[in-house]
Amino acid sequence: MAEVTLDLRGADKRSAYEELASHADAVLAGIDDEIAIMATLSALVHNAFGHLWTGFYRVVSPALLRVGPYQGTLGCLEIEVGRGVCGTAAAQRRTIIVPDVHAFSGHIACDARSRSEIVVPVFDVRQSLIAVFDIDSEQAAAFDTDDAHGLERLMKRFERK
């Protein structure tokens, strides 16, 4: 079994995400429990890149996200759909990259050290939104389209369940 976390800081992002996807496939082979997958992906991404906060907010009603498996300091427990970066990504069903969280109107500060953020919607096999994957960084402009593509690829695992 491949139960080891990778440290991919400093690696070319595209190559890092390729390696991380292969590693996640090996670690999660045969696993179809979505909470176990969320917990494992949170740990793998968090440790690979050394982010401030990495985790899922699960859709618990059409109007509400609730914290799911994550790595980092305490997160917000609930976020309304349409509110903050996570709620906006859920409402718009698209990845949102925020280079400066202080410039995002309505940003919810769960940790004052957060400077930038990326949120990726997570869909199931029926294309129903089941969660959003949220990453906060202490660095401004830490995320780009390479991160978006790499993370979106990792989240496709939930569409194959």
Helices and strands as residue ranges (DSSP letters): H 13-27, H 34-49, E 53-61, E 64-72, E 78-80, H 84-92, E 96-98, G 101-103, E 116-123, E 129-137, H 145-155, G 156-159
